Amino acid sequence: MADRRAWRGVAAGMVAIGVLALLPTAAIAGGFSNPDFGVRRVGMFAVTARPDDVTAIFHNPAGLTLLEGTQFYHAQSWFVMDLGMRLYDSKGQLKPNYEIKPTLNVGAIPFIGFASDCGTKNFRLGFGIYAPNAFGAALPEDEPTRYHATQALFLSSRATLAVAYKFTEKLRIGAAISLVNVYMMKKQYMGKNMLPVNSKPNDPKWDGRFLPAEQTGATDMLMELNGMAWTWAADLGVLFHPVPTFRIGLAFSGGSPFDLKGDVSLTDSTCRPGDMNCKLSDHKGVKETTTHTTGMLIPFELKAGFNWEFVKDFEVGADVYYWHYQVLQNQHSALAKPLKGVISELDDPKNYGKSWAWNIGMMYRVVPSLELMIGFQMDFTPIPAQTYTLENPSTDQKGISMGLRWQIDDRWRVGVAYVRNWFNFINVQTSISQPPTNVKGHGSNNEFAFDFGYRF
């Protein structure tokens, strides 16, 4: 029974599915719904009250009423992350004596969609296929972080059908329904020699992870996990124009429960004990595989904002986002059969709180066909220090943006934008995860976006 508790405690940390998001990106608190679609959003941040391209399907479906004719639209945002960290041992000393950095850390959120007035004055129809989150990361296989993660991939994609109607010049309403797919993959190592009975997060036996990989390779096991789920979500949006130059936008995105299902495996090393030339890649020994079912939930989201054209050709806007993440307190996984005879279920504490963000932005039309944008944002993570993990190392962050859109002619419009985000200094010393994620480090990222639209 004691060994069972030890294995389950370690496995809860090792095999936990960090599915909300793998690494920090712009507005990561949004988790399943990174909002950086379209150059207006990326360049100006504030978009809820005036989503004037096909990405209104996502930002606020009522904004489809701002479009005329039939339009095709494509956008992409790419992220490149800079993250450096060192881990605390049980005595509070930082190890190693240099920063550990990911060997790969990139993300992308593509969007492709259509919108049409269907030959009517007030009705609009829109359809989009996009990925609010698509991130991949890798950490070195010979560093202590190998017991947290070595490879990770997370994809959250949607196919959305939206409709909108302009009741009056002052009131417009839109709604959308989405088919949602979630996929994740993760690899990491589990160390047999550092599985203490009834361990505590700061138990000295966890310090075995700081041993050179050549010394632990013979007893480490390679864990591989993947999972996929399908669910659906509904959105509702409103635009209110009390006066032509002032606009108010409201949007609600419903939450969606789902079960992530897939395989979990543990593979022993083929190295012999004491073999100092053992490589972690030599894990081709006995492999045990089972399946898991993990209950998950996409929390609901609220958005509100305004847009004010205070003088001709100058716009100022602001948005507030809220995500109901406190519903994620614990993550439970049930295995179809025990691994190594003892791991039958997993419980990963989350203890998430509320999450919200605010941003402001400005747009200036240099000439009717050329728009310049700037913005500033603050984003507040729902993740407390006690449940901070390297799969989702999100802290509060701030960012600045700039963008440009050019209306080439009556049919074509193109745009580019750039965002720089900085994350609050990372310094966690109260981790309850196993192994403990007591870590000190820093993070930032660069985001590049472009889009183009064509009106038929």
N, C-alpha and C positions, 0 to 999 in steps of 0.2 A: 504493500500500500504506500509506503514511504517513497519507493522508487517511482510509483505511478504519479504521485504528487510532484516529484521532482521533474519527471519528463513532461508532465502537462504544464508545469510552470514555465519551463524553458521553451517548450513548443509554442506556448501562447505568445511569447515574444518573437520566436524565430519564424514561426509559420503564419504569423498575423498578416492579414491582407490589408496593406495600406492603400486601399482602393480609392480614397477620396481624391488624392493627387499625389504624384510621386515626388516632385521637387518644386521649389518655389517658382512661380511665374507671376505675371501681372494678375492682380486680383485673385490670388490663389484661394482666398477664403471662399470664393464662389464654388470651389471644388469641382462638381460635375459640370458647371456652367461658367466657364471663363468668358467674360463678356466682350473680349477684344475682337469683335467682328466689324470690318469696314474701316475705312480711313477716317470717317467722321468720328467714330468711337475712339480709335487709337490715337488720332491726332489731337482731339479736343476733350476726350473722356466723357463729357456730358452729352448724352444722346437721347435719353428717355422721352423728352418733350419734343424732339424734332428728328426722328429717325427717317431721313429723306432718301434712303436707298432700300434695296431689297432685304437688307439685314433687319429691317423692321419686323420681319417674321419672327426674329429672336428677341430683339430689344423691346419692342412694343408693337404688336400687330396692328393697332389702330393707325400707326404711321404709314401703312400701305396706302391710305387715302391721300397721302402727299404726292403720290406717283401718278403719272399720266401715261396712257398707252400701254404697250406690252414691252417689258424690259427683261434683258438677260444680265446677270451680274455674277462676278467671281471675285473673291477676296482670299488673301492668305496672310497669316501672321506667323513669324518664326521667332523662336526664343533661343538665346545662347546664355547659359548660366555660369556664373563664377562662384564657387563655393569652396571654402577652406576650413578645416576643422582639426581639433585634437581632442582626445578622450581623457576623462579623468579616471584614474584607477581607484581602488577602495580606500587609499590613503589621501585622496584628493590631489594627487600629482598628475600633471598633464603628460600624456604619452601619445605618440612618439615625440621626439624632439624637433619635429618638422610638421608642417601642415599636410593633412591628407586631402587630396583633391579628386573629384570624379574624373575618370578617364573619358567619359562621354556624358553629356547632359544637354539635350536639345528637345525642343517641342515645336509643334505646329498646330494651328487651328484653321483649317481650310473651310471655305464656304462657296457653294454654287447654288444659284436659285433663279427663279422666274417670278414675275409679277405682272398682272394684267388688269385693266379696267373692264375687260370683257365687252367693250363697246358701250358701257354704261357711264353715267355721270357720277354716281355715288358709290357703286359697289366695286370692291377690289378682291382679287384672288391671288394668293401667293403660294409657292412651294419651294422648299429648300432642303438640301442635303449638306450636312456640315458636322464638324467634330469640335464640340466645346473644349475637349481635352484630348491631346495626343502627345504623350511624353515618353521618352526613353532615356535611361540612365545606366551607367555602369561605374562600379567602384573597384579599386585594385583588389586582386585576389590574394595578395600577400600582405595586406594590412589588417589591423584589428577590426576594421569595418566589415570584413568578410563574414563575420557572424551576425551582421545586421542585414546586409544585402550586397550582392556582387553585380547582379543584373536586374533590371526592372523595366517593364513596359506597361503603359496604361492607355487605353483607348476608350473614349466615350463619344458615341456618334448618334446623330439624330436625322430622321426624315420627318419634315414638318409641313403640314397643310394649314394654311391660314386664310381667313376671310376678314374683311373689314367693311364698314359702311359709314358714310358721312351723313348723319341725320340732319345737321345744319352746319353752317360755317363755323359755329362755335363748339359743336360736339361731334366726336368721331369715336367709334367703338370697334374693336377687333378681337378676334379669338383665334386660337391655334391648338392643334392636337398633334402630338409627336410620338413616333415609334422610336424607342431608345434602346441602343445596344451598348453594353459595357463589357470590356475584355481586359484582363490583366494577366501578367506573367511575372514571376519573381524567382530568383535563384540566390541561395546563400548557404553558408556552412554551419553545421552544428557540431560542437566539440564534446565528445563523450567524456573526456577527462575533466571537463569543467561543469558537470551536471551535479551540483551538491544536493543533498537531501534537505528538503525544507529550507531552501536558500532564501536569503534576503537580497534585494537589489544590489547592495553594496558589500555582499559577502566577498572576502578576499579570494575565494576560489574563482570568481569571475575574472580575476587578473590573468588567468591562463590564456585569455585571448590576446594578450600582449606579447606572448611568446612568438618567436619567429615561425613562419608558416612551415619551414622545413622540419621543425620539431613536433608540430601538431598534425601534420598531414596524414600520418598513418592512422590516427584515431578520429579524425574529422569525418563527418558524413555530409554529402552534398544533398541539399534539399531543393527540389524544384516544384513549383506550384503554378497552376494556371486556372483560370475560371472565366465563364461567360454567362451573361444574363440578358434577357429581353424584358422590357417594361414599356410603359407609356406615360406621357405627361400632358397636361393641359395648361394653356396660358390665356390670360385675359388682359386686354389693354384699353386705355382710355386716353384721348387727347381732348383737352378743353382749351378753347381760344377765347378768353373773355374780351380781348381786343386783338386786332390783327398782328400786332407786334409783340404780344406776350402770350406764351403757350405753356400749359401745364400738362405733364404726362404722368400717368400712373399705370403700373403693370404688376400682375400677379402670376407667378409660376408655381403650379401645384407640385407637391411632393409625390414621390413614387416609391413604394416598397418593392423589393425584388430579392430573389435568391440567386446568389452567384454560385455556379456549379462547375466543377472541373476535377483535374487529377492532382494528387499530392504524392511525391515519391521521396524516398531516402535511399541514397546509394553509398555503400561502404567504399573505403579506399582499398586499392590493391597493394599499397605500400606495406612493408613490414615494420613493426615497432622498432624504433631506434634508427631507422633509415634516414640519415641526415640529408640525403639527396632527394627525398620525396617531394613530388610536386602536387599541388592541389588538383591539377588537371588529370591526375592518375586515378580519379574516382570512377572506376569501371568495374567495381566489385559487385557484391550481392545488392540487388535493388528491390525494394519493396514499394508497391504502388497501391493506392486506394483512391477513392473519390471523396470530395468534400461538398457540403452544402452550407453556405454562409449567408445568413440573413443580413440584408443591407437596406439602406433607405436614402433616397435623394430628398433632402429637406426642402420645404417650400421657400419661396423667395418673394420679397416685396421690393419694388422699385418706385421711386418718385423723383421728379425733376421739373425744372422750368427752363425756358429759353426766352430771352428778351432781346429783341433787336432795338437797343436803346437809342441808336441813331442809325441813319441809313448806312447799310453795308457793314455794321458792327453787330455781332451777336455775343452775348454772354450767357452761359448756362451752368447749371449745377445739378448733380444727381446724388441721391442717397440710396444705398442698397442694404438690404437686411436678409440674412440667411438664418433659418431656424435650426441651427446645428445642435442645440442642447438636447435634441431627441436622440443623439448618438452618445450614449453613456457606456455601452458595452457591446462588443462584437462577438457573436457566438458562431462557432463552426462545428458541425457534426460530421464525423468521418464514417464512411460506410463500413470500414473494418479497422481495427487498431493497427497502427504502425509500430513495429518493434514490440508488439504485444502489449503496449501500455498507452499509446496515444489514441484515444477514442473521441475526444472532443477538445475544443480550444475556446478559451475565453480571453479576449483582448480588451482590457479597459481603455476607454476613450475619454470619458468625463468631459466631453466638449461643452463649450458654453455658447453664448450668442456670438454671431459674427456680423460685422457691418463694415461699410466703406462709404466714403464721401469723396466727391471730386468736383472740380470747377474747370471751366474752359472758356476760351474766347476764339471767335472766328472773324476774320476781316477779309472782305472781298476787295482785292486790289483793283480789279476790273471785274465786270460781270462774269467773266469766264475763269477767273483765277481766285482761289480761296486759300488763305493762310490760317493755320490753327495752332494754338498752344493749350496746354492743360496741366493740372496738378491733381494728384490723388493721394488719399490716405486709406490704407486697408488694415483691418484689425482681425487677427487670426482667432479662431475659436479653440485652438489647441492649447491646453495648459502645459506648464513646464513639466509636470509629473508624467504626462503621457506623450511628450515630444519624442519623435522617432526620426531616423535617418531616411525612411521611406517618404515621410511627409514633413520635412524640416521647415515648416512655415512659421514665421514670426510676423509681427506687425511690420508694415513697410510703407514707404512713400515713393512716389514716382513723378517724373515730369515728362511731357510729351510735346511733339511738334508734328505738323502735317501740312500737306499741300494737295489740293485737288484742282484739276484743269478740265474744263468743259471744252473739248477740242472742237466740236461742232454740235449740230442739233441732235446727233445720235450718240456720239462717243464721249465718255468722261473717264479719266484716269486719276489715280491718287497714290501718294506714298506717305508714310508716317514712320516715326521713330519714338520709342519709349525707353527711358532709363529708370530702373527701379532699384532702391536700396532697402535692405532688410535690417531691422533692428539687430544689434549685436547679440549673438547667441551665447548664453552662459547658463547651462542647465546643470544643477547639482542635486536635484531632488527626484530623479527619475524613478518610477516604479516598474518600468518595463524590464524584461529579462531577455538578453543581457541588458544592463542599465545603459540608457542613452544619456549619460552625463557627459556633456560636450561643451567645448568652447570654440567659437568660430565666427565667421562672417559670410555674407552672401549678397549678391547683386545679380542683375541680369539686363541684357539688352534685347529689345524686341524691334523687329523690322516688319513692316506691313506694306502691302500694295493692294490695289483693287482696280477693276475696270467695269464699266457698265455700258450696255448698248441698248438703245431704244429702237424698236422696229417701226 
